[in-house]
Amino acid sequence: MKIIILLIILSLIVALGFLSAFFWAVRDGQFDDDVSPAMRILFDDDQPENNKNTTTTKS
């Protein structure tokens, strides 16, 4: 019976930890911009910088 009480207390501590981390992330601004990450996938990028100036050699 003591182990059940211990597990309940530990689960409440973990849940409060996750809840406080969530509130900290909201207050810190992690969820402010929810439009641009979804729109970023729609824009077609040009060639990456390292592939623009590649030269081919003939053997």
A tleap script that builds the chain and sets N, CA, C and O, in Angstrom:
source leaprc.protein.ff14SB
mol = sequence {
  NMET LYS ILE ILE ILE LEU LEU ILE ILE LEU
  SER LEU ILE VAL ALA LEU GLY PHE LEU SER
  ALA PHE PHE TRP ALA VAL ARG ASP GLY GLN
  PHE ASP ASP ASP VAL SER PRO ALA MET ARG
  ILE LEU PHE ASP ASP ASP GLN PRO GLU ASN
  ASN LYS ASN THR THR THR THR LYS CSER
}
set mol.1.N position { 0.824 -1.190 0.000 }
set mol.1.CA position { 0.000 0.000 0.000 }
set mol.1.C position { 0.871 1.259 0.000 }
set mol.1.O position { 0.496 2.280 -0.576 }
set mol.2.N position { 2.025 1.180 0.643 }
set mol.2.CA position { 2.913 2.337 0.693 }
set mol.2.C position { 3.482 2.661 -0.680 }
set mol.2.O position { 3.722 3.827 -0.996 }
set mol.3.N position { 3.696 1.644 -1.490 }
set mol.3.CA position { 4.251 1.880 -2.827 }
set mol.3.C position { 3.258 2.619 -3.717 }
set mol.3.O position { 3.669 3.422 -4.554 }
set mol.4.N position { 1.966 2.367 -3.554 }
set mol.4.CA position { 0.956 3.071 -4.353 }
set mol.4.C position { 0.955 4.555 -4.004 }
set mol.4.O position { 0.862 5.401 -4.893 }
set mol.5.N position { 1.058 4.872 -2.732 }
set mol.5.CA position { 1.101 6.276 -2.318 }
set mol.5.C position { 2.370 6.937 -2.843 }
set mol.5.O position { 2.342 8.083 -3.291 }
set mol.6.N position { 3.469 6.215 -2.786 }
set mol.6.CA position { 4.730 6.743 -3.312 }
set mol.6.C position { 4.635 6.994 -4.819 }
set mol.6.O position { 5.096 8.027 -5.304 }
set mol.7.N position { 4.046 6.066 -5.554 }
set mol.7.CA position { 3.901 6.236 -6.995 }
set mol.7.C position { 2.965 7.393 -7.341 }
set mol.7.O position { 3.204 8.109 -8.314 }
set mol.8.N position { 1.916 7.580 -6.565 }
set mol.8.CA position { 1.009 8.702 -6.804 }
set mol.8.C position { 1.729 10.018 -6.570 }
set mol.8.O position { 1.576 10.958 -7.350 }
set mol.9.N position { 2.502 10.093 -5.515 }
set mol.9.CA position { 3.248 11.316 -5.218 }
set mol.9.C position { 4.286 11.602 -6.308 }
set mol.9.O position { 4.439 12.744 -6.740 }
set mol.10.N position { 4.991 10.567 -6.745 }
set mol.10.CA position { 5.976 10.750 -7.808 }
set mol.10.C position { 5.321 11.161 -9.123 }
set mol.10.O position { 5.868 11.995 -9.844 }
set mol.11.N position { 4.175 10.599 -9.444 }
set mol.11.CA position { 3.499 10.974 -10.684 }
set mol.11.C position { 2.979 12.402 -10.617 }
set mol.11.O position { 2.973 13.101 -11.630 }
set mol.12.N position { 2.546 12.847 -9.452 }
set mol.12.CA position { 2.114 14.231 -9.310 }
set mol.12.C position { 3.292 15.196 -9.440 }
set mol.12.O position { 3.146 16.279 -10.006 }
set mol.13.N position { 4.447 14.812 -8.923 }
set mol.13.CA position { 5.636 15.652 -9.057 }
set mol.13.C position { 6.051 15.760 -10.525 }
set mol.13.O position { 6.390 16.846 -10.996 }
set mol.14.N position { 6.026 14.647 -11.242 }
set mol.14.CA position { 6.379 14.659 -12.660 }
set mol.14.C position { 5.364 15.479 -13.454 }
set mol.14.O position { 5.746 16.250 -14.335 }
set mol.15.N position { 4.084 15.322 -13.153 }
set mol.15.CA position { 3.053 16.077 -13.856 }
set mol.15.C position { 3.199 17.574 -13.597 }
set mol.15.O position { 3.037 18.378 -14.515 }
set mol.16.N position { 3.500 17.953 -12.372 }
set mol.16.CA position { 3.707 19.371 -12.069 }
set mol.16.C position { 4.970 19.900 -12.762 }
set mol.16.O position { 5.022 21.067 -13.150 }
set mol.17.N position { 5.964 19.061 -12.913 }
set mol.17.CA position { 7.160 19.459 -13.651 }
set mol.17.C position { 6.856 19.736 -15.114 }
set mol.17.O position { 7.309 20.738 -15.667 }
set mol.18.N position { 6.091 18.850 -15.743 }
set mol.18.CA position { 5.712 19.072 -17.140 }
set mol.18.C position { 4.806 20.292 -17.285 }
set mol.18.O position { 4.932 21.044 -18.252 }
set mol.19.N position { 3.911 20.491 -16.352 }
set mol.19.CA position { 3.022 21.652 -16.401 }
set mol.19.C position { 3.808 22.949 -16.235 }
set mol.19.O position { 3.544 23.928 -16.933 }
set mol.20.N position { 4.756 22.962 -15.327 }
set mol.20.CA position { 5.565 24.166 -15.154 }
set mol.20.C position { 6.457 24.416 -16.371 }
set mol.20.O position { 6.672 25.570 -16.741 }
set mol.21.N position { 6.976 23.366 -16.997 }
set mol.21.CA position { 7.767 23.534 -18.225 }
set mol.21.C position { 6.905 24.086 -19.354 }
set mol.21.O position { 7.373 24.909 -20.140 }
set mol.22.N position { 5.668 23.648 -19.444 }
set mol.22.CA position { 4.754 24.163 -20.463 }
set mol.22.C position { 4.461 25.636 -20.241 }
set mol.22.O position { 4.503 26.424 -21.185 }
set mol.23.N position { 4.164 26.020 -18.999 }
set mol.23.CA position { 3.888 27.426 -18.716 }
set mol.23.C position { 5.129 28.286 -18.939 }
set mol.23.O position { 5.015 29.426 -19.389 }
set mol.24.N position { 6.311 27.754 -18.631 }
set mol.24.CA position { 7.544 28.484 -18.878 }
set mol.24.C position { 7.754 28.706 -20.380 }
set mol.24.O position { 8.179 29.784 -20.795 }
set mol.25.N position { 7.458 27.691 -21.186 }
set mol.25.CA position { 7.619 27.815 -22.635 }
set mol.25.C position { 6.622 28.803 -23.214 }
set mol.25.O position { 6.965 29.560 -24.123 }
set mol.26.N position { 5.402 28.812 -22.710 }
set mol.26.CA position { 4.402 29.766 -23.196 }
set mol.26.C position { 4.812 31.183 -22.820 }
set mol.26.O position { 4.713 32.098 -23.638 }
set mol.27.N position { 5.265 31.365 -21.608 }
set mol.27.CA position { 5.664 32.693 -21.153 }
set mol.27.C position { 6.922 33.169 -21.867 }
set mol.27.O position { 7.102 34.369 -22.074 }
set mol.28.N position { 7.792 32.239 -22.244 }
set mol.28.CA position { 9.041 32.582 -22.911 }
set mol.28.C position { 8.836 32.896 -24.389 }
set mol.28.O position { 9.746 33.423 -25.029 }
set mol.29.N position { 7.666 32.588 -24.949 }
set mol.29.CA position { 7.370 32.929 -26.330 }
set mol.29.C position { 7.596 31.811 -27.319 }
set mol.29.O position { 7.741 32.080 -28.512 }
set mol.30.N position { 7.631 30.581 -26.881 }
set mol.30.CA position { 7.870 29.468 -27.791 }
set mol.30.C position { 6.717 29.256 -28.768 }
set mol.30.O position { 6.926 28.729 -29.860 }
set mol.31.N position { 5.521 29.653 -28.395 }
set mol.31.CA position { 4.344 29.385 -29.214 }
set mol.31.C position { 3.758 30.653 -29.812 }
set mol.31.O position { 2.583 30.670 -30.177 }
set mol.32.N position { 4.554 31.721 -29.921 }
set mol.32.CA position { 4.044 32.986 -30.457 }
set mol.32.C position { 3.806 32.923 -31.952 }
set mol.32.O position { 2.752 33.347 -32.428 }
set mol.33.N position { 4.755 32.409 -32.693 }
set mol.33.CA position { 4.657 32.409 -34.149 }
set mol.33.C position { 4.278 31.012 -34.633 }
set mol.33.O position { 5.134 30.136 -34.762 }
set mol.34.N position { 3.007 30.817 -34.894 }
set mol.34.CA position { 2.566 29.495 -35.336 }
set mol.34.C position { 2.217 29.465 -36.819 }
set mol.34.O position { 1.767 28.434 -37.319 }
set mol.35.N position { 2.415 30.575 -37.538 }
set mol.35.CA position { 2.067 30.622 -38.948 }
set mol.35.C position { 3.284 30.358 -39.835 }
set mol.35.O position { 3.197 29.570 -40.777 }
set mol.36.N position { 4.409 31.000 -39.550 }
set mol.36.CA position { 5.540 30.908 -40.469 }
set mol.36.C position { 6.168 29.517 -40.561 }
set mol.36.O position { 6.603 29.158 -41.656 }
set mol.37.N position { 6.251 28.705 -39.504 }
set mol.37.CA position { 6.792 27.363 -39.719 }
set mol.37.C position { 5.934 26.525 -40.662 }
set mol.37.O position { 6.459 25.700 -41.410 }
set mol.38.N position { 4.633 26.727 -40.633 }
set mol.38.CA position { 3.773 25.977 -41.543 }
set mol.38.C position { 3.882 26.497 -42.968 }
set mol.38.O position { 3.722 25.730 -43.918 }
set mol.39.N position { 4.152 27.792 -43.133 }
set mol.39.CA position { 4.259 28.367 -44.468 }
set mol.39.C position { 5.646 28.162 -45.074 }
set mol.39.O position { 5.797 28.204 -46.295 }
set mol.40.N position { 6.646 27.943 -44.246 }
set mol.40.CA position { 8.017 27.804 -44.733 }
set mol.40.C position { 8.170 26.612 -45.665 }
set mol.40.O position { 8.994 26.650 -46.579 }
set mol.41.N position { 7.402 25.567 -45.455 }
set mol.41.CA position { 7.511 24.372 -46.287 }
set mol.41.C position { 6.989 24.635 -47.704 }
set mol.41.O position { 7.349 23.921 -48.639 }
set mol.42.N position { 6.148 25.651 -47.861 }
set mol.42.CA position { 5.565 25.922 -49.165 }
set mol.42.C position { 6.504 26.675 -50.095 }
set mol.42.O position { 6.326 26.634 -51.312 }
set mol.43.N position { 7.491 27.355 -49.548 }
set mol.43.CA position { 8.405 28.129 -50.368 }
set mol.43.C position { 9.494 27.222 -50.911 }
set mol.43.O position { 10.106 26.450 -50.172 }
set mol.44.N position { 9.729 27.325 -52.215 }
set mol.44.CA position { 10.733 26.504 -52.864 }
set mol.44.C position { 12.086 27.189 -52.740 }
set mol.44.O position { 12.259 28.317 -53.203 }
set mol.45.N position { 13.031 26.523 -52.127 }
set mol.45.CA position { 14.371 27.081 -51.983 }
set mol.45.C position { 15.148 26.878 -53.276 }
set mol.45.O position { 14.950 25.902 -53.999 }
set mol.46.N position { 16.034 27.824 -53.543 }
set mol.46.CA position { 16.949 27.646 -54.655 }
set mol.46.C position { 17.988 26.614 -54.255 }
set mol.46.O position { 17.890 25.998 -53.194 }
set mol.47.N position { 18.974 26.432 -55.104 }
set mol.47.CA position { 20.020 25.476 -54.775 }
set mol.47.C position { 20.733 25.929 -53.510 }
set mol.47.O position { 20.874 27.130 -53.283 }
set mol.48.N position { 21.174 25.015 -52.701 }
set mol.48.CA position { 21.936 25.381 -51.504 }
set mol.48.C position { 23.222 26.115 -51.877 }
set mol.48.O position { 23.716 25.982 -52.996 }
set mol.49.N position { 23.753 26.879 -50.948 }
set mol.49.CA position { 24.943 27.690 -51.200 }
set mol.49.C position { 26.143 26.858 -51.630 }
set mol.49.O position { 26.910 27.293 -52.488 }
set mol.50.N position { 26.322 25.686 -51.061 }
set mol.50.CA position { 27.515 24.898 -51.381 }
set mol.50.C position { 27.423 24.229 -52.754 }
set mol.50.O position { 28.445 23.760 -53.254 }
set mol.51.N position { 26.248 24.162 -53.385 }
set mol.51.CA position { 26.118 23.517 -54.693 }
set mol.51.C position { 26.076 24.522 -55.836 }
set mol.51.O position { 26.053 24.106 -56.995 }
set mol.52.N position { 26.066 25.815 -55.566 }
set mol.52.CA position { 25.962 26.807 -56.631 }
set mol.52.C position { 27.254 26.928 -57.434 }
set mol.52.O position { 27.203 27.141 -58.645 }
set mol.53.N position { 28.376 26.801 -56.801 }
set mol.53.CA position { 29.651 27.050 -57.482 }
set mol.53.C position { 30.450 25.763 -57.686 }
set mol.53.O position { 31.678 25.779 -57.599 }
set mol.54.N position { 29.792 24.689 -57.946 }
set mol.54.CA position { 30.518 23.437 -58.167 }
set mol.54.C position { 30.951 23.357 -59.629 }
set mol.54.O position { 30.226 23.785 -60.527 }
set mol.55.N position { 32.110 22.821 -59.849 }
set mol.55.CA position { 32.621 22.643 -61.212 }
set mol.55.C position { 32.769 21.159 -61.468 }
set mol.55.O position { 33.083 20.381 -60.567 }
set mol.56.N position { 32.542 20.791 -62.689 }
set mol.56.CA position { 32.706 19.392 -63.072 }
set mol.56.C position { 34.018 19.251 -63.838 }
set mol.56.O position { 34.382 20.127 -64.623 }
set mol.57.N position { 34.701 18.183 -63.614 }
set mol.57.CA position { 35.944 17.928 -64.321 }
set mol.57.C position { 35.742 16.749 -65.247 }
set mol.57.O position { 35.053 15.784 -64.917 }
set mol.58.N position { 36.356 16.848 -66.409 }
set mol.58.CA position { 36.273 15.751 -67.372 }
set mol.58.C position { 37.465 14.827 -67.175 }
set mol.58.O position { 38.585 15.289 -66.960 }
set mol.59.N position { 37.228 13.540 -67.247 }
set mol.59.CA position { 38.319 12.593 -67.076 }
set mol.59.C position { 38.837 12.128 -68.403 }
set mol.59.O position { 39.764 11.321 -68.456 }
savepdb mol mol.pdb
quit
